[in-house]
Amino acid sequence: MELPAGLGQSFGYSAAELGFCAASWLFLRAVAEQGGDAAVETLRDQLGRTYPVLDAVASAWLEGMRAPQVDVAPLLAACAGARRALLVGIEADHLDALVPRLLGEGIDVALLQYSLHAVNWGRVLDNFGDRVTATDLTSFQGLAGSRSVIITMVYGAQGHNVHVLPAWLRVHGADVRAQFRSLIGWDVLRRPMFVYPRWLVEVPASDFTHLL
Amino acid sequence: MSGAQLLLTALLIAALLGQALVPTLRVLLVIAGAGLSCFAATLLGVGTTGQIFAEIPWDVLILLVGLGLLSEVLVASRLFGVLALLASRRSRGEPRRVILWFALAMYVVSGLVNNLTALFLVLPVLLALLQLLGADQRYVSWTLGVVLIACNLGGAATPIGDFPALLLLGSGAMEFPRYLAHAAPPTALALGLLLVVVLLLVRPERALARTPLTAQLSQAVMQALHRNVRLDRRLVIPTLGVLGVMVLAWVAVPARSGVSAELIGWLGVAVVLSLRARLGERLLRTRVDVEAVLFLLALFVMVGAVRRTGLFGEVARLLTALPVAPLWQLLAFLLLAGLLTGMFSAGPSMAATLEVAHALAHRLPATAVYVGLALSVCAGSSLFLTAATSGPMAQALTERAGLQDHGGRPLRFGFLNFLPVGLTGFVIIQGVAMLYALLLVLAAPS
C-alpha cells in the first residue's frame, strides 16, 4: 500500500498536541485499518527514522500489541500525600487516565506550557475541562513545596539512561530538585528505541526519585 | 474648497493612508491624526474638541464593546471550538466539504457575534485540518479566503454582525427588523454564488491527492484533539437565551420609546456577565477590545471634524447634481464606496460615506441606499487581505501554524495569495449589492 505524501507533517502536527505515543497509536490504527500490517511496515519504514517513538510503537504493533499499556496505580502510589502535581509533557492517552485520578485524590494539577513544536495550549487544557491549570517556565516554581511532585514522560530506558522531552531539561535543575518532593518519570513507551531518538534527549535515570 | 476643508480632509486622508501603509502603527497614527484634527478644528474655528466629541456616535461604541464581551462569554463556554469540530466532522475529511461547511459556519456565527473572536478560535481548527489533509498552496489560499469572505458576509447580514451595520442601526438610518429582512437575503445569495463559483469553477481541491487514509486520519486526529472538549451548557444556554431576548427587544421595541438599541445591548450584556460574576469581571477588565474602540473613536473624531466643515454635504450635493438619473448616481456611489473600503477598510469608508448616503436617501428608497451601502462596504472589505482586520489576523495565525506542503515548502496566506479570492468575492458581492439596490429602487412606488 502506498501511503499519501505529507503524512509525516500530519504526524508531527498530531504528536505535538497528543504526544508521540498517542499520535503513534492513532496513526497505526488508521493505517492498519486501511492496509493491514503491510501498511504498518510501510509507515514504519517511511516515518520511523524521523519519529523514533512511532518506530518503536510500530514494532510493538507488529508484535501483536494493539493499544498502549496505561497503568496509573504506581503513579498514584508515588503521588500519595501530595497536594500539587506539575505535568511536564503531553501524552493524551496517559494523561486522560491519570488526571481524573489525581484530581479525585484531591491533588491540584498544573500543566507546563512548553514545547519545541506549535501547540494550541488552550485546546489541550479544554480537554481537561477547567480542572487543570496552566503554568510556564517563569512561574512553575510557584507550585513548589514539600507536598508537590513533578511528573514527566519517559520514552524507554537503556541501561542507566532514559529519554525525555526537552522540556524536562528546562525544568530540571539543582534548585528545582530541592523544591519538589518527588520527581517522577513515567515510562510511556516501555521499550527501547531502535533508531536515533530524535526530538528527545537522554538523561540519567538517577535524575528521578521514581521511575515507573 | 475652503482652507479648513482642505486641511482637515488632508489630515484625515493622511491618517487613513498611514494606517493602511503601516498597519503595525495604525492605532497610534489615527489617534495622533485625531488629536491634530481637533487642534486644527479649534484654531480654524470649525468647532471645539467638546463639540466634536458631542457628535461622536457613542451608541455604536457601546454596542461594539458590549457585543465583543458577549462573544468572549461564548468563547469561555467553548462554543466556537465545538462548532469548529462540528464543521470538521461534517466535512468528513473531504476538501470541498471543508470549504462548504467552514464557510457556512462562519457566515452564521459572524452574524451573531464579533467575527474576529470567532475567527480566532475557529481558524486553528481549520488550519489543523488543512495540515492533516495535505493541503497545497492553492487550496489553502482559496479555503481561507472563502472563509474570510463568509465572515464579512455574515457580519453584513445582521444589524449586530459588524461595524457598518451597527453604524446604520446607531444612526437611526435603519431599524433592526428592516435591516435584517433586507440585508440577510442578498448576503446569503452572495455567499451561495461565491461557493458555486469556487466549488464548481475554481475547484481549488483538484490537485490534492485524496485517499481514504487521509480522510480517515484527518477525522481521527481532529476527534482526538477535541476528545474531551465539552460545551459549558450552564453558561452557553442562558447566554444564548439572553441574546435571543435582546434580538426580540431590538425587533419589537420601537425607537420612539426611547429604549434604544445600545441600551438594550448594554442591559443584556450586563445580565450575561452577571451570570458568572467572576468571569464577567475578568472579561470586563481584560477582554474589552480597546484597540478597536480607540481606532473607531479616532476615526469618528476626524470624520466629525471634516463633517463640521460641510464638505460631506457638498460632496453629496455634487453627486446628486450629476447629470444622470438618481439610480445611476446611487450605483456610482455604491461602487465608489466598495473601492474606498478596499483601500481604507470598512470603518473609515463607512463613516465618511454615510453622510452622502443620507443625502441620496432623500431622493431614493432609503433601504436601497443603506443596504446597498452596507453590502458595498462588505464587498470592499473582501477585496484585499488588508481591507478588514480579520485578514492580517488570519495571515498571522497561518504563519504561526507553520503549514507545509508535501515537499516541505511553507504554505502562506499573504496579500497576493488572497488577491484572486478577493477579486472574485468583490465582483460577486459588489454585483449583488448593485443589483439588489437596483431592484429595490425599481420596485419602490414612484
Interface residues (C-beta under 8 A of the other chain):
Chain A: L3 P4 A5 G6 L7 Q9 S10 Y13 S14 E17 L18 A22 A23 L26 F27 R29 A30 V31 E33 Q34 G35 A92 D96 A118 N120 R123 D126 N127 F128 G129
Chain B: R78 G81 P124 A128 Q131 L132 G134 A209 T211 P212 L213 T214 Q216 L217 S218 A220 V221 A224 L225 H226 R227 N228 V229 R230 R400 A401 G402 Q404 D405 H406 G408
